[in-house]
Amino acid sequence: MPDLIRLYIQQCLIGFALSAAFVAMLFTFNVMNLWHLVTHTEGGWLAAFLLFMFNGIVFSGVQFGIAIMRMKDDDDDDDDDRGMMIPADAVPVRVAANRR
């Protein structure tokens, strides 16, 4: 399996685990009375599943983006080996005056 595919699957699993923890915390702390809504309505468990899925999609996408941005780039040319900086002297500039 290519390394990038393995990285993507790993980050997706981490994102969905974070989503499960987030939804569990929402229900545990009963934010906006979500636990009551899920347990006392007919489609509550579907809503909880969709909350988990959509948060999982968002969290896994963010997790993969962070992982890609943190990857090391070996051909980076941002080193400080630019040589000695020589300050430029102030050179007078002539400006033509427009008289009306």
PEPE-V402333 format. One record per residue. N is the residue number from 1. D_LAST is the distance of its C-alpha to the last C-alpha in whole Angstrom. Layout:
N_D_LAST, N_D_LAST
//
This chain:
1_77, 2_73, 3_71, 4_69, 5_71, 6_73, 7_70, 8_69, 9_73, 10_73, 11_70, 12_71, 13_74, 14_72, 15_70, 16_73, 17_75, 18_72, 19_71, 20_75, 21_75, 22_72, 23_74, 24_77, 25_75, 26_73, 27_77, 28_79, 29_76, 30_76, 31_73, 32_72, 33_76, 34_75, 35_79, 36_80, 37_78, 38_80, 39_83, 40_84, 41_82, 42_83, 43_80, 44_80, 45_81, 46_79, 47_76, 48_76, 49_77, 50_73, 51_72, 52_73, 53_72, 54_69, 55_68, 56_70, 57_67, 58_64, 59_66, 60_67, 61_64, 62_62, 63_65, 64_64, 65_60, 66_61, 67_64, 68_61, 69_58, 70_61, 71_62, 72_62, 73_59, 74_61, 75_58, 76_55, 77_53, 78_51, 79_53, 80_51, 81_52, 82_49, 83_49, 84_47, 85_44, 86_42, 87_39, 88_35, 89_34, 90_30, 91_28, 92_25, 93_22, 94_19, 95_16, 96_13, 97_10, 98_7, 99_4, 100_0
//
